[in-house]
Amino acid sequence: MPKYIMGIPTDRWGAFLTRNFKLPTPVTRAIIGKLMFVAVGNQERYGVPKPPHPIWREHACVSQDLLPYVGHGWITIKPNVRKLRGSEATFDDGSVEPFDAIVMATGYRTSFPFLDPSVFEVRDNEVALYRRILPPDRPGLYFAGLVQPIGPTIPLVEIQARWLAAVLAGDIALPERAAMQAEIAEHRRKLEKRYVNSARYTLEVDFREYSRQLRADMAAASSRPSIAPISRPQASTTPPRERRQTP
């Protein structure tokens, strides 16, 4: 995916289409996909194999230089590494190549080592959180920013913070546990439909869709009377009894 299309940053094309024509994200991405093809053509002609699934099922590699470099032979695309032995790498196609250096681009692993696994644990990079914020079985435990959005992150975390403040103030009434579990399951189904089956995409959210969800909750809360806020135990103000000393 090129960084620029017709001299304009590719992400600005997406913002232009969504903001001015109110198009949903899948439609916007389909249009950008067509513009990309006009800009660079068929990537297989450069020597870059096409994935076995449609565009956007995985994160695109954004680069203005990759395709020309591959076309010139300066970069060679290889399949997955099957085995490493000394300075040689064996690939899935059976080829063996010597290398001076290998860069392991492993990404990140989501974990919370300061929490006991019995309290909360992330398995296969997947978290089960209602509205991507709170676990149904752990009242009082909340997560802000544990998302990987299509769009900006920090403004989305700010919306999460306002939603969470409304929950703590008693303005938003949380649904029953079964309803929370159903919302989590529905979010998983959408992810499975939108992305390939990989731990890399378990934290994905669409900024527009997700922010609308949170804002709708807050708007609904503002139209009804407030409920009792979530209370926390307070420190006792009763002075301690005097200790008796025994001889």
N, C-alpha and C positions, 0 to 999 in steps of 0.2 A: 504494500500500500504506500503510495508516494506521500511525502509530507505536504506537497503542494499540487494543486490541480488548477491549471490556468493561472499560475502565479499566486493563488490564494491558499492559505493553510487549509488542509482538508477538514479539520475540526470546525473551522468557520463556515464551511459549506453546510455541515450538519446543523449548526446553530441557526444559520439563515433559514433553512427549510423548516425547522421546528418552530422558530419564533414567528416567522411571517406567514406561513401557510398552515400552522397548527397540525402538522403531520405527526402521526405516531412514530415511535422510534423504528419499528421494522420497515415502514415505508420510506423513511428518511435514509436508512441504511441501504435499502434496495436502490434508491436513486444514486447515492454516492458510489455504490458498486458499479453502476453503469458508467458514471463519470470516470471512475478509475480505469475501466476497461478502455474508454476512449483515450485516456491520457497515456497508458502504458501498453495496452494491448494484451495479448495472451502471454502470461508469464512463462509458460512452458517453452516458448520460442527463445527465451533467454537461457534456459537450462534449469529453471526452478520448477520442480514438480508441483502439480496442483493437488491439494488435499482431497480426500474422498468425501467431503461434505461441503455444503454451500458456504459462502463467505459469511463471516460474523459468528459462525458456530464456535470459533476460537478467536482469541485476540489476534489481530493482524500484526504483521511485522512492518512497522512504519519506517521507511527509509527512502530517500531520494536517490541513493547511490547503489543499493544492493543489486538491482537488476542489471544496470550497466556493468558493474564489476564482475558479475557472474557471466554476462555476455562476452566480456573481454577475456575471460579465463583467469582473472585474478583471484576469484573465490570459487571453490568447488563445493557443490551441495552433495552431502552424503546422507545415507539413511541412518537409523539408530545404531549406536555402538552396542555390539554384542559382548565384546570381551576386550580387556586391556591386558597386555603382556609386555613388560619392559617398555620400550619406546614405540611399540606397535599397537595399533588399534584394529580390531576385527569388526566389520560392520555386518548388518543383517543380510546384505546381499552377498556375503562371503568374501568381499574384497578386504585386503590387509594393507595398511598404509603406515609408514613411520612418521612420527611427529616429535618436534622439539619441545612443545609445550601443549598442555591441555587446560582449558579454562572451564571450570565446573560452574555453570550458571544454574544453580539449584533453586533459586528463589527463596521463599520464606515458609516457615512452618508455624502455624497458629497454635500457641500453647500458653497456659497460665500456670507456671510452676509454683506460684505463691498460693494457689488454691488446691486444697486436697481433692483428688480425683472423685471422691465420693460426693463432693459439693458440686463441682463442675469440671467436665473434661471434654476436650475437643478430639474427635476421632475422624481420621481421614480428612482433616481440615474442614469438617462440617460441624456447624453449630445449630442447635435447635432452639431458636429464640423467637418469641412472639414479637411481631413488628420489628424483628432483627435487633431487639433491645433486651428483652427479659426472658429468662427460662420459666416456664409455667410451674415447675415444681420447686422453685426457690424464691419465694417472696422476699423482696428486699435486695435481691442481687440484680444489677443492671449493667449493661454494656453500651457504651457510646463509641461510635467510630469503628465498630467491628463489621465493616462493609467495604466492598470494592465496587464503587459506583461507575456506571456509564455517565460521565459528567463530573463536576467538581465535588471533592470530598468535604472540605471544611464547611461550606454553606449547608451541606446535608447534615453534618454533625450538629450544627447550630439548631436545625429544625428538630433533630432528635432530642437535644437538650431541652427545648421548649416543650416538646411532647412529654418528656420525662418529668419536667417540673409540674405540668398539669396533672400527671398521675399522682405525684407525691402530694400535691395540694388537694387532691380529692375531686378535681374537676373532670377527670376522665375516669369512668368506671370500667375496670378491666372485666372482660368476659369470664365465664367459667373455664376451668381447665380444659374441658373437651373442646370448646370453641377455639381456644388458643392452639391446641394441638392440630385442629383442622386447618387453621390459618397457616401454620408452619408447613403442614403437608402440602397445601395448595401452592405455597411458594416453592417448595422443592419440585413439584410437578412442572411449574413454569420454567425453572432452571434446566431441568432435564430436557424440556422441549426446545429451549433456546440455545443451549450449549452442549458440547460434547461431554461424555461422561468422564470427568476429570476432577480431581480434588482442587485444581486451580480455580474452578469457577463456582465453588460452593458459597462464596461470600458475595457474589455479584448481585447488584440491584440496579435498576434503571432510575436515575435521579428523578425524572419527571413522574413516573408511576409511584415510586416510593414516597416522594415528598407529598404527592396528592393524598396518599393514604393517611399520612401523619396529620396533614392539615385538615382533612375531613374529620378525623377523630377530634381534633381540637375545636373545629367549628361546631360539631355536634354537641360537644361538652359545653360550649358557651351559650347554647340555646336552652339548656335545662338547669334546674337548681343544682348548686354544688352539693356534693356528698361530703361526709366527714373525711378530713384528710388522713393520710396514713400516719399513724402515731408511732412515736418511738419512745422507748423507756427513758424516763428522766431520772437524774440523780436525786437521791433522797436528801431532803433538807433537815430531817430529824437528827439532832445531835446524838452521837453515840453514847451509850451508857458508860458511866465511870466504872473502871475496873477495880475490883476489890483486891487489895493485897493481903495475902496470908502470911503470917510469920513463919 
